[in-house]
Amino acid sequence: MPDYLEKMRAIPDSMGRYMFLRKLRQDDSQKFYRLMLDHTDEVLPFIYTPTVGEACERYHTLPDLKVRPSSSQIRP
């Protein structure tokens, strides 16, 4: 399995990391959730606030990944 955390870390900006994680979730949700669970503190800022707020503001300029609507719940 490729080291998705290292790939994400190599992306220099938060929007790029958001798009990387969005595509990973679309392509392989099990790997996405494993990455999220194993590295929550590092991954969460790119799949939740503040990056998702920026993604909403820039939605019309983002590449179309043909992502089906989905949501995640984060509970203590």
Residue pairs with C-beta under 8 A, 6 or more apart in sequence:
1 31
4 24
4 31
4 35
5 35
5 38
5 39
5 42
7 20
8 17
8 20
8 21
8 35
8 43
8 46
11 17
11 20
14 45
14 46
14 50
14 51
14 54
15 51
15 54
15 55
15 58
15 62
17 46
17 51
18 46
18 47
18 51
18 52
18 54
18 55
19 62
19 63
19 65
21 32
21 35
21 43
21 46
21 47
22 65
22 67
23 65
24 31
24 32
24 35
25 32
25 67
25 70
26 65
26 66
26 67
26 68
35 43
36 43
36 44
36 47
44 74
45 51
47 72
48 74
55 62
